[in-house]
Amino acid sequence: MKFGEKFRAEREKLGLSQAEIAAKLGVSRNMITRYETGAAHPRNREAYKRVAELFGVDFNYLLSDDEDFVVRVSEQYGEDARKQAEELVDGIHGLFAGGSLSDEDKDAVMQAMQDIYWESKGRSVRRKSLRGRRKKKDADTNTDAGAENDTDNNTAENAG
C-alpha cells in the first residue's frame, strides 16, 4: 500500500474530513487531496512524523522503501535531487510494469539502483569539493606569486 492509500485509510478511520486533517497539519485541503491521490508527498521526515503522530501510527508504516529513498535524497541534496529520485523510482517501476520478476527480485533491483544513485551522488560531491579546493589553491598561488613580484619590484626600486 502506498502513502496516499495509507493516508486516506487512516483519515477515514478517524472519521475526519480532508479539511479537518488539513487544519490539524497546517496544510491546504488541496494538499490533502494530492496526498491521497499520490500526486504529492510530505517533503521531509518531520512532515511524515507529524502525519504519523496525528494518525497514531508508526512513522515507518507511512513510508514505502521508495518513498523513504526519495525523502532521504531530498533531505540530503534538496528539491532538484528529489525530482531526480522520483524520476528514477518511476522509471524503475515502468520497467516492472509488464514484467515477470518476483517481488524479491524487484526489491533487489530497486536496492541496487538506489545504491548506484547514492554512490554517484557521493562522487559528484567529492568532485565539486575537489574543484573548490583546486580553485582556492590556484587563487592562493596567484596571490603568492603577485606578492613575490611586488617584493622583487620593491627590492629593485630600493637598490636603484
DSSP file (Angstrom, degrees, kcal/mol; ACC not computed):
  #  RESIDUE AA STRUCTURE BP1 BP2  ACC     N-H-->O    O-->H-N    N-H-->O    O-->H-N    TCO  KAPPA ALPHA  PHI   PSI    X-CA   Y-CA   Z-CA
    1    1 A M              0   0    0      0, 0.0     2,-0.1     0, 0.0     0, 0.0   0.000 360.0 360.0 360.0 133.2    0.0    0.0    0.0
    2    2 A K     >  -     0   0    0      1,-0.1     4,-2.4    62,-0.0     3,-0.3  -0.346 360.0 -97.8 -85.5 168.5    1.4    3.4   -1.0
    3    3 A F  H  > S+     0   0    0      1,-0.2     4,-3.2     2,-0.2     5,-0.2   0.902 121.1  52.4 -52.2 -49.8    1.5    6.5    1.2
    4    4 A G  H  > S+     0   0    0      1,-0.2     4,-2.4     2,-0.2    -1,-0.2   0.886 110.8  47.2 -58.0 -41.4   -1.7    8.1   -0.3
    5    5 A E  H  > S+     0   0    0     -3,-0.3     4,-2.3     2,-0.2    -1,-0.2   0.909 114.5  46.7 -66.8 -41.9   -3.7    4.9    0.3
    6    6 A K  H  X S+     0   0    0     -4,-2.4     4,-2.5     2,-0.2     5,-0.2   0.915 111.4  52.5 -65.3 -42.5   -2.4    4.7    3.8
    7    7 A F  H  X S+     0   0    0     -4,-3.2     4,-2.5    -5,-0.2    -2,-0.2   0.943 111.8  44.5 -58.9 -50.5   -3.1    8.3    4.4
    8    8 A R  H  X S+     0   0    0     -4,-2.4     4,-2.7     1,-0.2     5,-0.2   0.921 112.6  51.5 -63.0 -44.3   -6.7    8.1    3.2
    9    9 A A  H  X S+     0   0    0     -4,-2.3     4,-2.0     1,-0.2    -1,-0.2   0.913 112.4  46.0 -60.1 -43.3   -7.4    4.9    5.2
   10   10 A E  H  X S+     0   0    0     -4,-2.5     4,-1.6     2,-0.2    -1,-0.2   0.890 112.0  51.0 -68.3 -39.0   -6.1    6.5    8.4
   11   11 A R  H  X>S+     0   0    0     -4,-2.5     5,-1.9    -5,-0.2     4,-0.5   0.926 111.7  47.6 -62.6 -43.9   -8.0    9.7    7.9
   12   12 A E  H ><5S+     0   0    0     -4,-2.7     3,-0.8     1,-0.2    -2,-0.2   0.858 105.9  58.3 -67.7 -34.9  -11.2    7.7    7.3
   13   13 A K  H 3<5S+     0   0    0     -4,-2.0    -1,-0.2     1,-0.3    -2,-0.2   0.885 108.0  47.3 -58.9 -38.1  -10.5    5.5   10.4
   14   14 A L  H 3<5S-     0   0    0     -4,-1.6    -1,-0.3    -5,-0.1    -2,-0.2   0.596 110.6-127.4 -79.2 -10.4  -10.5    8.8   12.4
   15   15 A G  T <<5 +     0   0    0     -3,-0.8     2,-0.3    -4,-0.5    -3,-0.2   0.804  59.6 143.9  69.5  29.4  -13.7    9.9   10.7
   16   16 A L      < -     0   0    0     -5,-1.9    -1,-0.2     1,-0.0    -2,-0.1  -0.760  47.0-126.2-104.4 148.4  -12.2   13.2    9.8
   17   17 A S     >  -     0   0    0     -2,-0.3     4,-2.2    -3,-0.1     5,-0.2  -0.353  30.0-107.2 -80.1 168.1  -12.7   15.2    6.6
   18   18 A Q  H  > S+     0   0    0      1,-0.2     4,-2.7     2,-0.2     5,-0.2   0.895 121.9  53.7 -61.4 -39.5   -9.9   16.4    4.4
   19   19 A A  H  > S+     0   0    0      2,-0.2     4,-2.2     1,-0.2    -1,-0.2   0.893 108.2  49.2 -63.9 -39.6  -10.5   19.9    5.6
   20   20 A E  H  > S+     0   0    0      2,-0.2     4,-2.0     1,-0.2    -1,-0.2   0.919 113.1  46.0 -66.7 -43.3  -10.2   18.8    9.2
   21   21 A I  H  X S+     0   0    0     -4,-2.2     4,-2.1     2,-0.2     5,-0.2   0.911 110.9  54.1 -64.5 -41.7   -6.9   16.9    8.6
   22   22 A A  H  X>S+     0   0    0     -4,-2.7     5,-2.2     1,-0.2     4,-1.4   0.919 108.6  48.8 -58.4 -44.9   -5.6   19.9    6.6
   23   23 A A  H  <5S+     0   0    0     -4,-2.2    -1,-0.2     1,-0.2    -2,-0.2   0.904 111.2  49.7 -63.0 -41.3   -6.2   22.2    9.5
   24   24 A K  H  <5S+     0   0    0     -4,-2.0    -1,-0.2     1,-0.2    -2,-0.2   0.833 117.3  40.5 -67.3 -32.1   -4.5   19.9   12.0
   25   25 A L  H  <5S-     0   0    0     -4,-2.1    -1,-0.2     2,-0.1    -2,-0.2   0.582 109.2-121.1 -92.3 -11.3   -1.5   19.5    9.8
   26   26 A G  T  <5S+     0   0    0     -4,-1.4     2,-0.3     1,-0.3    -3,-0.2   0.838  74.3 111.9  74.4  32.4   -1.3   23.2    8.8
   27   27 A V  S   <S-     0   0    0     -5,-2.2    -1,-0.3    -6,-0.2    -2,-0.1  -0.783  72.1 -87.5-126.3 173.2   -1.6   22.5    5.0
   28   28 A S     >  -     0   0    0     -2,-0.3     4,-1.5     1,-0.1     3,-0.2  -0.400  29.9-119.5 -79.3 159.1   -4.4   23.2    2.5
   29   29 A R  H  > S+     0   0    0      1,-0.2     4,-2.1     2,-0.2     5,-0.2   0.860 116.7  60.2 -63.1 -34.4   -7.3   20.8    1.8
   30   30 A N  H  > S+     0   0    0      1,-0.2     4,-2.3     2,-0.2    -1,-0.2   0.878 100.9  53.5 -60.2 -38.3   -5.9   20.6   -1.8
   31   31 A M  H  > S+     0   0    0      2,-0.2     4,-2.6     1,-0.2    -1,-0.2   0.893 106.0  52.8 -64.9 -38.4   -2.6   19.3   -0.4
   32   32 A I  H  X S+     0   0    0     -4,-1.5     4,-2.6     2,-0.2    -2,-0.2   0.918 108.7  50.1 -62.9 -42.0   -4.5   16.5    1.4
   33   33 A T  H  X S+     0   0    0     -4,-2.1     4,-1.9     1,-0.2     6,-0.3   0.919 110.6  50.0 -59.9 -43.1   -6.3   15.6   -1.9
   34   34 A R  H  X>S+     0   0    0     -4,-2.3     5,-1.6     2,-0.2     6,-1.5   0.889 109.7  51.1 -64.8 -38.7   -2.9   15.5   -3.5
   35   35 A Y  H ><5S+     0   0    0     -4,-2.6     3,-1.0     4,-0.2    -2,-0.2   0.953 111.6  47.4 -58.7 -49.6   -1.5   13.2   -0.8
   36   36 A E  H 3<5S+     0   0    0     -4,-2.6    -2,-0.2     1,-0.3    -1,-0.2   0.782 113.5  46.4 -69.0 -27.3   -4.4   10.9   -1.1
   37   37 A T  H 3<5S-     0   0    0     -4,-1.9    -1,-0.3    -5,-0.2    -2,-0.2   0.514 113.2-115.0 -90.8  -4.8   -4.2   10.6   -4.9
   38   38 A G  T <<5S+     0   0    0     -3,-1.0    -3,-0.2    -4,-0.7    -2,-0.1   0.560  84.2 119.7  84.3   7.6   -0.4   10.2   -4.8
   39   39 A A  S   <S+     0   0    0     -5,-1.6     2,-0.3    -6,-0.3    -4,-0.2   0.690  80.0  18.1 -77.9 -18.1    0.3   13.5   -6.6
   40   40 A A        -     0   0    0     -6,-1.5    -2,-0.2    -9,-0.1    -1,-0.1  -0.973  61.8-163.1-148.7 160.6    2.3   14.8   -3.6
   41   41 A H        -     0   0    0     -2,-0.3    -6,-0.0    -3,-0.1    -5,-0.0  -0.947  43.4 -81.5-137.3 157.0    4.1   13.5   -0.5
   42   42 A P        -     0   0    0      0, 0.0     6,-0.0     0, 0.0     3,-0.0  -0.326  42.4-130.1 -55.4 147.1    5.3   15.3    2.6
   43   43 A R  S    S+     0   0    0     31,-0.0     2,-0.3     1,-0.0    31,-0.0   0.700  75.5  10.0 -81.0 -20.7    8.6   16.9    1.8
   44   44 A N  S  > S-     0   0    0      1,-0.1     4,-1.8    30,-0.1     3,-0.2  -0.925  81.4 -92.7-151.9 175.0   10.7   15.6    4.7
   45   45 A R  H  > S+     0   0    0     -2,-0.3     4,-2.7     1,-0.2     5,-0.2   0.853 118.9  58.5 -62.4 -36.4   10.8   13.2    7.6
   46   46 A E  H  > S+     0   0    0      1,-0.2     4,-2.2     2,-0.2    -1,-0.2   0.909 106.0  48.9 -61.7 -41.1    9.5   15.8   10.1
   47   47 A A  H  > S+     0   0    0     -3,-0.2     4,-2.0     2,-0.2    -1,-0.2   0.908 111.4  49.4 -65.3 -40.8    6.4   16.2    8.0
   48   48 A Y  H  X S+     0   0    0     -4,-1.8     4,-2.7     1,-0.2    -2,-0.2   0.903 109.7  52.6 -62.2 -40.1    5.9   12.4    7.8
   49   49 A K  H  X S+     0   0    0     -4,-2.7     4,-2.6     2,-0.2    -2,-0.2   0.888 106.7  51.9 -65.0 -38.8    6.4   12.3   11.6
   50   50 A R  H  X S+     0   0    0     -4,-2.2     4,-2.3     2,-0.2    -1,-0.2   0.915 111.5  47.3 -62.5 -41.8    3.6   14.9   12.1
   51   51 A V  H  X S+     0   0    0     -4,-2.0     4,-2.3     2,-0.2    -2,-0.2   0.932 112.0  50.0 -63.5 -45.6    1.3   12.8   10.0
   52   52 A A  H  X>S+     0   0    0     -4,-2.7     5,-2.3     1,-0.2     4,-1.2   0.911 111.2  48.8 -60.3 -43.7    2.2    9.7   11.9
   53   53 A E  H  <5S+     0   0    0     -4,-2.6     3,-0.3     2,-0.2    -1,-0.2   0.914 110.3  51.3 -62.9 -43.0    1.6   11.3   15.2
   54   54 A L  H  <5S+     0   0    0     -4,-2.3    -1,-0.2     1,-0.2    -2,-0.2   0.907 116.8  39.6 -60.5 -42.4   -1.8   12.7   14.1
   55   55 A F  H  <5S-     0   0    0     -4,-2.3    -1,-0.2    -5,-0.2    -2,-0.2   0.597 108.0-124.3 -84.3 -11.0   -2.9    9.2   12.9
   56   56 A G  T  <5 +     0   0    0     -4,-1.2     2,-0.3    -3,-0.3    -3,-0.2   0.869  68.2 125.7  69.4  36.3   -1.3    7.4   15.9
   57   57 A V      < -     0   0    0     -5,-2.3    -1,-0.3    -6,-0.2     2,-0.2  -0.804  69.4 -87.1-121.8 164.5    0.7    5.2   13.6
   58   58 A D    >>  -     0   0    0     -2,-0.3     3,-1.0     1,-0.1     4,-0.8  -0.498  33.4-128.3 -69.7 137.4    4.4    4.3   13.4
   59   59 A F  H >> S+     0   0    0      1,-0.3     3,-0.9    -2,-0.2     4,-0.7   0.882 108.4  55.5 -51.8 -44.4    6.3    6.7   11.2
   60   60 A N  H 34 S+     0   0    0      1,-0.3     3,-0.5     2,-0.2    -1,-0.3   0.766  94.8  67.8 -66.5 -25.5    7.8    3.8    9.2
   61   61 A Y  H <4 S+     0   0    0     -3,-1.0    -1,-0.3     1,-0.2    -2,-0.2   0.866  98.3  52.5 -60.0 -36.2    4.3    2.5    8.4
   62   62 A L  H << S+     0   0    0     -3,-0.9     2,-0.4    -4,-0.8    -1,-0.2   0.763 100.1  74.5 -73.7 -24.8    3.7    5.5    6.2
   63   63 A L     <  -     0   0    0     -4,-0.7     2,-0.2    -3,-0.5   -61,-0.0  -0.752  61.7-159.0 -97.0 131.2    6.9    5.1    4.1
   64   64 A S     >  -     0   0    0     -2,-0.4     4,-2.5     1,-0.1     5,-0.2  -0.541  42.1-101.7 -86.4 170.5    7.5    2.6    1.4
   65   65 A D  H  > S+     0   0    0      1,-0.2     4,-2.2     2,-0.2     5,-0.1   0.900 125.2  51.2 -58.9 -40.1   11.1    1.8    0.6
   66   66 A D  H  > S+     0   0    0      2,-0.2     4,-2.2     1,-0.2    -1,-0.2   0.923 110.8  46.8 -64.0 -44.6   10.8    4.0   -2.5
   67   67 A E  H  > S+     0   0    0      1,-0.2     4,-2.5     2,-0.2    -2,-0.2   0.888 110.4  52.9 -66.2 -39.1    9.3    6.9   -0.5
   68   68 A D  H  X S+     0   0    0     -4,-2.5     4,-2.6     2,-0.2    -1,-0.2   0.921 109.0  50.4 -61.1 -43.5   12.0    6.6    2.2
   69   69 A F  H  X S+     0   0    0     -4,-2.2     4,-2.4     2,-0.2    -2,-0.2   0.933 111.3  47.8 -58.7 -48.1   14.7    6.8   -0.6
   70   70 A V  H  X S+     0   0    0     -4,-2.2     4,-2.5     1,-0.2    -2,-0.2   0.899 112.3  49.2 -63.2 -41.5   13.1    9.9   -2.1
   71   71 A V  H  X S+     0   0    0     -4,-2.5     4,-2.5     2,-0.2    -1,-0.2   0.922 111.1  49.3 -64.6 -43.9   12.8   11.6    1.3
   72   72 A R  H  X S+     0   0    0     -4,-2.6     4,-2.0     2,-0.2    -2,-0.2   0.910 111.9  48.8 -62.5 -41.7   16.4   10.9    2.2
   73   73 A V  H  X S+     0   0    0     -4,-2.4     4,-3.1     1,-0.2     5,-0.5   0.934 111.6  49.9 -61.5 -46.2   17.6   12.2   -1.1
   74   74 A S  H  X S+     0   0    0     -4,-2.5     4,-2.0     1,-0.2    -2,-0.2   0.912 111.6  47.4 -60.0 -45.1   15.5   15.4   -0.7
   75   75 A E  H  < S+     0   0    0     -4,-2.5    -1,-0.2     1,-0.2    -2,-0.2   0.866 119.9  38.5 -65.8 -36.4   16.9   16.0    2.8
   76   76 A Q  H  < S+     0   0    0     -4,-2.0    -2,-0.2    -5,-0.2    -1,-0.2   0.856 134.1  16.2 -85.1 -35.1   20.5   15.5    1.8
   77   77 A Y  H  < S-     0   0    0     -4,-3.1     4,-0.4     1,-0.3     3,-0.2   0.466 100.9-121.2-124.5  -3.4   20.6   17.1   -1.6
   78   78 A G     X  -     0   0    0     -4,-2.0     4,-1.8    -5,-0.5    -1,-0.3  -0.327  47.2 -41.8  96.2-175.3   17.5   19.3   -2.0
   79   79 A E  H  > S+     0   0    0      1,-0.2     4,-2.1     2,-0.2    -1,-0.2   0.854 128.0  54.3 -66.9 -40.2   14.5   19.7   -4.3
   80   80 A D  H  > S+     0   0    0      1,-0.2     4,-1.9    -3,-0.2    -1,-0.2   0.918 110.9  47.2 -61.5 -42.0   16.2   19.1   -7.6
   81   81 A A  H  > S+     0   0    0     -4,-0.4     4,-2.7     1,-0.2    -1,-0.2   0.865 107.2  57.9 -66.9 -35.3   17.7   15.8   -6.4
   82   82 A R  H  X S+     0   0    0     -4,-1.8     4,-2.6     2,-0.2    -2,-0.2   0.932 106.4  48.8 -58.7 -45.6   14.2   14.9   -5.0
   83   83 A K  H  X S+     0   0    0     -4,-2.1     4,-2.4     1,-0.2    -1,-0.2   0.908 111.1  50.0 -62.0 -41.9   12.8   15.2   -8.5
   84   84 A Q  H  X S+     0   0    0     -4,-1.9     4,-2.4     2,-0.2    -1,-0.2   0.917 110.9  49.4 -61.9 -42.7   15.6   13.1  -10.0
   85   85 A A  H  X S+     0   0    0     -4,-2.7     4,-2.6     2,-0.2    -2,-0.2   0.907 110.3  50.2 -64.7 -41.5   15.0   10.4   -7.3
   86   86 A E  H  X S+     0   0    0     -4,-2.6     4,-2.8     1,-0.2    -1,-0.2   0.912 111.1  49.3 -62.1 -41.8   11.3   10.4   -8.1
   87   87 A E  H  X S+     0   0    0     -4,-2.4     4,-2.7     2,-0.2    -2,-0.2   0.897 110.5  51.0 -63.8 -39.9   12.0   10.1  -11.8
   88   88 A L  H  X S+     0   0    0     -4,-2.4     4,-2.3     2,-0.2    -2,-0.2   0.939 112.4  45.5 -61.1 -48.1   14.4    7.2  -11.1
   89   89 A V  H  X S+     0   0    0     -4,-2.6     4,-2.5     1,-0.2    -2,-0.2   0.922 113.9  49.0 -63.1 -44.4   11.8    5.4   -9.0
   90   90 A D  H  X S+     0   0    0     -4,-2.8     4,-2.0     1,-0.2    -1,-0.2   0.906 111.0  51.0 -62.0 -41.1    9.1    6.0  -11.6
   91   91 A G  H  X S+     0   0    0     -4,-2.7     4,-1.6     2,-0.2    -1,-0.2   0.898 110.2  48.6 -63.4 -40.7   11.4    4.7  -14.3
   92   92 A I  H  X S+     0   0    0     -4,-2.3     4,-1.4     1,-0.2    -1,-0.2   0.909 109.5  52.0 -66.9 -41.0   12.2    1.6  -12.4
   93   93 A H  H  X S+     0   0    0     -4,-2.5     4,-0.9     1,-0.2    -1,-0.2   0.873 105.6  56.7 -62.5 -34.4    8.5    0.9  -11.8
   94   94 A G  H  < S+     0   0    0     -4,-2.0     3,-0.5     1,-0.2     4,-0.5   0.871 102.8  54.4 -62.2 -37.2    8.0    1.3  -15.5
   95   95 A L  H  < S+     0   0    0     -4,-1.6     3,-0.3     1,-0.2    -1,-0.2   0.854 111.4  45.2 -63.0 -33.4   10.5   -1.4  -16.1
   96   96 A F  H >< S+     0   0    0     -4,-1.4     3,-1.5     1,-0.2    -1,-0.2   0.611  86.6  95.3 -85.2 -12.0    8.5   -3.7  -13.8
   97   97 A A  T 3< S+     0   0    0     -4,-0.9    -1,-0.2    -3,-0.5    -2,-0.1   0.860 102.5  18.1 -53.8 -45.9    5.1   -2.8  -15.3
   98   98 A G  T 3  S+     0   0    0     -4,-0.5    -1,-0.3    -3,-0.3    -2,-0.1   0.253 106.3 124.4-106.8  13.8    4.8   -5.7  -17.7
   99   99 A G    <   -     0   0    0     -3,-1.5    -3,-0.1     1,-0.1    -4,-0.0  -0.072  58.2-146.1 -82.7 171.8    7.5   -7.8  -16.0
  100  100 A S        +     0   0    0      2,-0.0     2,-0.2     0, 0.0    -1,-0.1   0.028  53.8 130.9-120.5  23.9    7.7  -11.2  -14.6
  101  101 A L        -     0   0    0     -5,-0.1     2,-0.1     1,-0.1    -2,-0.0  -0.532  59.4-117.0 -77.4 145.1   10.2  -10.5  -11.8
  102  102 A S     >  -     0   0    0     -2,-0.2     4,-2.5     1,-0.1     5,-0.2  -0.356  28.7-107.8 -71.4 162.2    9.3  -11.8   -8.3
  103  103 A D  H  > S+     0   0    0      1,-0.2     4,-2.5     2,-0.2     5,-0.2   0.879 122.2  54.7 -58.6 -37.5    8.8   -9.2   -5.6
  104  104 A E  H  > S+     0   0    0      1,-0.2     4,-1.9     2,-0.2    -1,-0.2   0.908 109.5  46.0 -63.5 -42.3   12.1  -10.2   -4.1
  105  105 A D  H  > S+     0   0    0      2,-0.2     4,-2.4     1,-0.2    -2,-0.2   0.886 110.9  52.9 -67.9 -38.9   13.9   -9.6   -7.4
  106  106 A K  H  X S+     0   0    0     -4,-2.5     4,-2.7     1,-0.2    -2,-0.2   0.924 109.5  49.3 -60.9 -44.2   12.2   -6.3   -7.9
  107  107 A D  H  X S+     0   0    0     -4,-2.5     4,-2.6     1,-0.2    -1,-0.2   0.898 110.1  51.4 -61.6 -40.3   13.3   -5.2   -4.4
  108  108 A A  H  X S+     0   0    0     -4,-1.9     4,-2.3     2,-0.2    -2,-0.2   0.907 111.3  46.9 -64.6 -42.1   16.9   -6.3   -5.2
  109  109 A V  H  X S+     0   0    0     -4,-2.4     4,-2.5     2,-0.2    -2,-0.2   0.930 112.8  49.6 -64.4 -45.0   16.9   -4.3   -8.5
  110  110 A M  H  X S+     0   0    0     -4,-2.7     4,-2.3     1,-0.2    -2,-0.2   0.916 111.7  48.6 -60.7 -43.7   15.5   -1.2   -6.7
  111  111 A Q  H  X S+     0   0    0     -4,-2.6     4,-2.5     1,-0.2    -1,-0.2   0.907 110.6  51.0 -63.6 -41.7   18.1   -1.5   -3.9
  112  112 A A  H  X S+     0   0    0     -4,-2.3     4,-2.2     2,-0.2    -1,-0.2   0.907 110.7  48.9 -62.9 -41.4   20.9   -1.8   -6.5
  113  113 A M  H  X S+     0   0    0     -4,-2.5     4,-2.4     2,-0.2    -2,-0.2   0.896 111.2  49.6 -65.7 -39.8   19.6    1.3   -8.3
  114  114 A Q  H  X S+     0   0    0     -4,-2.3     4,-2.6     2,-0.2    -2,-0.2   0.908 109.9  51.2 -65.2 -40.8   19.4    3.2   -5.1
  115  115 A D  H  X S+     0   0    0     -4,-2.5     4,-2.4     1,-0.2    -2,-0.2   0.912 110.4  49.1 -61.3 -42.6   23.0    2.2   -4.2
  116  116 A I  H  X S+     0   0    0     -4,-2.2     4,-2.6     2,-0.2    -2,-0.2   0.912 110.5  51.5 -62.7 -42.7   24.2    3.3   -7.6
  117  117 A Y  H  X S+     0   0    0     -4,-2.4     4,-2.4     1,-0.2    -2,-0.2   0.948 111.3  45.9 -59.3 -50.6   22.4    6.6   -7.1
  118  118 A W  H  X S+     0   0    0     -4,-2.6     4,-2.3     1,-0.2    -1,-0.2   0.890 112.9  51.0 -62.2 -39.7   24.0    7.3   -3.7
  119  119 A E  H  X S+     0   0    0     -4,-2.4     4,-2.1    -5,-0.2    -1,-0.2   0.921 111.3  46.9 -64.3 -43.3   27.4    6.3   -5.0
  120  120 A S  H  X S+     0   0    0     -4,-2.6     4,-2.3     2,-0.2    -2,-0.2   0.880 111.2  51.9 -68.2 -36.4   27.2    8.7   -7.9
  121  121 A K  H  X S+     0   0    0     -4,-2.4     4,-2.5    -5,-0.2    -1,-0.2   0.912 109.0  51.2 -63.2 -41.7   26.0   11.5   -5.7
  122  122 A G  H  X S+     0   0    0     -4,-2.3     4,-2.3     1,-0.2    -2,-0.2   0.902 110.4  48.1 -62.2 -41.8   28.9   10.9   -3.4
  123  123 A R  H  X S+     0   0    0     -4,-2.1     4,-2.6     2,-0.2    -1,-0.2   0.908 110.9  51.7 -64.5 -41.3   31.3   11.1   -6.3
  124  124 A S  H  X S+     0   0    0     -4,-2.3     4,-2.3     2,-0.2    -2,-0.2   0.917 110.6  47.5 -61.6 -44.6   29.7   14.2   -7.6
  125  125 A V  H  X S+     0   0    0     -4,-2.5     4,-2.4     1,-0.2    -1,-0.2   0.910 112.0  50.2 -64.2 -42.3   30.0   15.9   -4.2
  126  126 A R  H  X S+     0   0    0     -4,-2.3     4,-2.6     2,-0.2    -2,-0.2   0.903 110.2  50.5 -63.1 -40.7   33.7   14.8   -3.9
  127  127 A R  H  X S+     0   0    0     -4,-2.6     4,-2.7     2,-0.2    -2,-0.2   0.924 111.1  47.9 -63.5 -43.8   34.4   16.2   -7.4
  128  128 A K  H  X S+     0   0    0     -4,-2.3     4,-2.2     1,-0.2    -1,-0.2   0.908 112.6  49.3 -63.2 -40.7   32.8   19.6   -6.5
  129  129 A S  H  X S+     0   0    0     -4,-2.4     4,-2.1     2,-0.2    -2,-0.2   0.909 111.4  49.0 -64.3 -42.3   34.7   19.7   -3.3
  130  130 A L  H  X S+     0   0    0     -4,-2.6     4,-2.5     2,-0.2    -2,-0.2   0.907 109.9  51.3 -64.2 -42.7   38.0   18.9   -5.1
  131  131 A R  H  X S+     0   0    0     -4,-2.7     4,-2.6     1,-0.2    -1,-0.2   0.910 109.4  51.3 -60.8 -41.5   37.3   21.6   -7.7
  132  132 A G  H  X S+     0   0    0     -4,-2.2     4,-2.2     1,-0.2    -1,-0.2   0.905 110.6  47.6 -62.2 -42.2   36.7   24.1   -4.9
  133  133 A R  H  X S+     0   0    0     -4,-2.1     4,-2.7     2,-0.2    -1,-0.2   0.896 111.6  50.9 -66.2 -39.3   40.0   23.2   -3.2
  134  134 A R  H  X S+     0   0    0     -4,-2.5     4,-3.0     2,-0.2     5,-0.2   0.927 110.1  49.2 -63.4 -44.4   41.8   23.5   -6.6
  135  135 A K  H  X S+     0   0    0     -4,-2.6     4,-2.6     1,-0.2    -1,-0.2   0.918 112.6  47.9 -61.0 -42.7   40.3   26.9   -7.3
  136  136 A K  H  X S+     0   0    0     -4,-2.2     4,-2.8     2,-0.2    -1,-0.2   0.922 112.7  48.6 -63.4 -43.5   41.3   28.1   -3.8
  137  137 A K  H  X S+     0   0    0     -4,-2.7     4,-2.7     2,-0.2    -2,-0.2   0.916 112.4  48.6 -63.2 -42.8   44.8   26.7   -4.2
  138  138 A D  H  X S+     0   0    0     -4,-3.0     4,-2.6     2,-0.2    -2,-0.2   0.909 112.4  48.6 -63.0 -41.7   45.2   28.4   -7.6
  139  139 A A  H  X S+     0   0    0     -4,-2.6     4,-2.3    -5,-0.2    -2,-0.2   0.921 112.5  48.0 -64.0 -43.5   43.9   31.7   -6.1
  140  140 A D  H  X S+     0   0    0     -4,-2.8     4,-2.7     2,-0.2    -2,-0.2   0.905 111.8  50.2 -63.0 -41.3   46.4   31.3   -3.2
  141  141 A T  H  X S+     0   0    0     -4,-2.7     4,-2.6     2,-0.2    -2,-0.2   0.916 111.4  48.1 -63.4 -43.9   49.2   30.5   -5.7
  142  142 A N  H  X S+     0   0    0     -4,-2.6     4,-2.2     2,-0.2    -1,-0.2   0.891 112.2  49.3 -65.1 -38.5   48.4   33.6   -7.8
  143  143 A T  H  X S+     0   0    0     -4,-2.3     4,-2.1     2,-0.2    -2,-0.2   0.920 112.3  47.8 -65.2 -44.1   48.2   35.8   -4.7
  144  144 A D  H  X S+     0   0    0     -4,-2.7     4,-2.2     2,-0.2    -2,-0.2   0.905 111.5  50.3 -62.9 -41.7   51.6   34.5   -3.5
  145  145 A A  H  X S+     0   0    0     -4,-2.6     4,-2.1     1,-0.2    -1,-0.2   0.896 109.9  50.9 -64.9 -40.0   53.1   35.0   -7.0
  146  146 A G  H  X S+     0   0    0     -4,-2.2     4,-2.0     1,-0.2    -1,-0.2   0.890 109.4  50.4 -63.5 -39.7   51.8   38.5   -7.0
  147  147 A A  H  X S+     0   0    0     -4,-2.1     4,-2.2     2,-0.2    -2,-0.2   0.883 108.8  51.8 -66.1 -39.1   53.3   39.2   -3.6
  148  148 A E  H  X S+     0   0    0     -4,-2.2     4,-2.7     2,-0.2    -2,-0.2   0.906 109.1  50.4 -64.2 -41.4   56.7   37.9   -4.8
  149  149 A N  H  X S+     0   0    0     -4,-2.1     4,-2.6     1,-0.2    -2,-0.2   0.902 109.9  50.3 -63.2 -40.7   56.6   40.2   -7.8
  150  150 A D  H  X S+     0   0    0     -4,-2.0     4,-2.6     2,-0.2    -1,-0.2   0.907 110.9  49.3 -62.4 -41.4   55.8   43.1   -5.6
  151  151 A T  H  X S+     0   0    0     -4,-2.2     4,-2.4     2,-0.2    -2,-0.2   0.919 111.2  49.3 -63.8 -44.8   58.8   42.2   -3.3
  152  152 A D  H  X S+     0   0    0     -4,-2.7     4,-2.3     1,-0.2    -2,-0.2   0.918 112.5  48.0 -60.4 -44.1   61.1   41.9   -6.3
  153  153 A N  H  X S+     0   0    0     -4,-2.6     4,-2.4     1,-0.2    -2,-0.2   0.909 111.8  49.3 -64.5 -42.3   60.0   45.3   -7.6
  154  154 A N  H  X S+     0   0    0     -4,-2.6     4,-2.5     1,-0.2    -1,-0.2   0.900 111.0  50.3 -64.2 -39.9   60.4   46.9   -4.2
  155  155 A T  H  X S+     0   0    0     -4,-2.4     4,-1.9     1,-0.2    -2,-0.2   0.913 111.7  47.8 -64.4 -42.6   63.9   45.4   -3.8
  156  156 A A  H  X S+     0   0    0     -4,-2.3     4,-1.4     2,-0.2    -2,-0.2   0.897 112.8  48.6 -65.7 -40.2   64.9   46.7   -7.3
  157  157 A E  H  < S+     0   0    0     -4,-2.4    -2,-0.2     1,-0.2    -1,-0.2   0.910 112.0  48.7 -66.1 -41.9   63.5   50.2   -6.5
  158  158 A N  H  < S+     0   0    0     -4,-2.5    -1,-0.2     1,-0.2    -2,-0.2   0.841 110.8  50.9 -67.1 -32.5   65.3   50.3   -3.2
  159  159 A A  H  <        0   0    0     -4,-1.9    -1,-0.2     1,-0.2    -2,-0.2   0.795 360.0 360.0 -73.5 -28.4   68.6   49.2   -4.8
  160  160 A G     <        0   0    0     -4,-1.4    -1,-0.2    -5,-0.1    -2,-0.2   0.464 360.0 360.0 -88.1 360.0   68.3   51.9   -7.5
